[in-house]
Structures are given as structure tokens and as C-alpha cells.
Amino acid sequence: MILEGQVCVVSGVGPGLGRQVALGAARQGADVVLAARRREVLEGVAAEIEALGRKALVVPTDVTDPAQCQNLASAALAEFGRIDALVNNVYKEDVFQSFLDVDLDEWRRLCEVNLFGNLQVTKAFVGPMRDAGGGSVVFVNSMVTRKPAMFQGGYAVAKGGLLVAARVLASELGEHRIRVNSVLPGWMWGPAVEMYVKFMSDQRGCAEQDVIDEITAPMPLGRISTDEEVAGAVLFLASSLASGITGQMLDVNSGEVFA
């Protein structure tokens, strides 16, 4: 129970990694604040958390709106009195166009969510963390910053900015006992990748296993890491087990890319 008695905020809660982080935090003893735009998704995950015997607070939030980010922090503090860990999992996927073809306003929108949205949530919480004597911030980043992918340039640029920002915050906030780290997932076996594999199988007229074999070929472990495994890395960094770790980047990609 590495988060026993703590309060953890998870943004970007959906059917994949965000849900697994939230449920994992509850299983490790934390009460959880859930943030995303869709209330119905949040309420579904909240019910699962409460079934585990922990408290869950649902706060629908659009991270591109600073007022809503501040409302998220205010609601969390009003309910629980403190925040021990913040997991920034909000993301917007790329428009999948080359630099030559893309309207750069699309890249700006990607930065608005993937970079500034996550930073706005963080800004709302680090003041209360400082006043309480410390805390942990974990950014969910992406392997795309290590290994740029075709037609995901805007996403890579936004996540690259977030990676640097996390290190800046780790440097600035360390004196307040606030740790800031990043987890960089690669492929994650969960709802999104399952759909991708099926789509590519249908498009190519091949077996789904053929698509999986192509994906896993560069991975020394020979398999796609799961959402749960990535969530485990996130929760480790959020917990006191990582009390001496800040400014670090933890890759979870079955070995596809080494730091």
C-alpha cells in the first residue's frame, strides 16, 4: 500500500491509462480526485474506486481553461484538505500530417492541451503542495520524444516541451520538497492499441498477430507493455518509494528505446 492514506489527483481519466492509474492509486491506499471533460466516464471510474473502499471525487475539467484548473484544485482541497500526488495524463492526439502539409494552428492546439494544459493543472496544485510541505507531480509523456514517428510531429513537439518543462519544475520546486518526474510510455496494450491492431489487420487483410509481431519486433521483451504496467511506473514515482527521485524520465516501452 505505497499510497496509504494519501490523496492523488489524476487528470485525463478515460478508458485506458488514466483509469488504470486511478484504480491503481486506490488499490495502493489513496483517495482519488478524477478529472477529465466527460462526467460519465469519471463517474464510472469513481464507482470502481468506491467499490475498492476508497473515496473518489469527480471534477469535470477542461485543462485548456485556467479557471477550470483552479476549480479542480479548489474542489480537491475542499474535499480532502490536501493533495499528495498529481498525475498529469491529459493528452490530445496528433492530426497525423507531415510538417509540409499541416496547418501550424493544429500544432498550436496540440501544445495548448499537451503542454500548456498540463502545466495549468500543475500550477493550480503546486502552491498548495508547497504550503503543505511537499508532494509529487508525475507527467505522462511519450516515447515519441525519444523516437519521433512519422506524422506525429506536432504531438512530439508538444511532449518534448513538456519533458523539458518537467525538468525545469523539478529544479525550481525541489526546495519546497515537491518532486517532479516523467513517465514515457511506448506502445501500451489497452483499448486504443487494441483498436489500432484490429484496424490495421482489416486494412491489410492479415492476422492481428502479424500486426502485433511487427510492432514488437524492436522490443527486447518481445511484447507490448500494458496500461497496468505503465500505471505501475507512474504510481512508483508518485509514492514515497521514489522520495529521492526528481527530474527523471522513466521509459516503459518493453525496451524499444533505451535512454
Phi, psi and omega in degrees: 000073189285351177239027184307124176075008182262171178240126183237131175260132177235119176263163179067038181283119177222204183281351185254242187298318181303317177297316182294323176295314181297313179294321178297320178298318179296317179297333179269012170101005184266150161276150192230134172259126186250128181229135173185177182281329188263112182300321185296324177294316180299317182293326176296316179291323178301319179297321178295320180294316180295329176294339177273359178089013178248164178272147177224136176244127180261123179225092177304131188214131168260111188290348177281354180253109182303325180295321179290326176295318178294323177297322177301312180296317181297317180295319179297316181290324178296324182281318190244344177086344179196166174227126181264326184216142176235124176249115181267104184243007182292138175207156173234128183285161184289167177269358173057055173230154177287164177300323180296328186262335191284145167281122185297344172299331176294320178293323178298319179295323176297319177293326181300322180271302190289334178254292187289327178299312178296323179290325178294320176298315181299318181299326180291337186255335188289333175298306176300323176298315178301313182296331180273355176101008175139180181169184181229136176239129177236125175262130171274112182255220184200147174299341181298338176285340177268323188224083183305139182250150178302136175066021173232033183295318181296318178297317180296319179297315180295315181290327175298318175299320180293325179296316178293318179302320180299322180288324175298314181295321178301319179293317184284325189264354181303323181296341177263013179063032174255120179267142181226120181222168181231143170248132183245092177285151168262223172299138177234124178284107181195192186306317184294314181289325176302317179294320180298314181299317179296317180299312182294324177298316179293319181295320185268347183068037181235173178287149178300326180296329177297320178294316179297317180299322178294318180295318188274353183306320181277003188261118178304326179284346175071021179206162178275128175298150181267162173305320182296323179292320177294319177301322178299320177294320178299313183291326174302310181294331179286338190268172178289346174299336180253030187297339178259015185243125172208154180072018186254161180235116184254115181274133176231092187212024182058024176086010182299322178229130174262141179294000000 
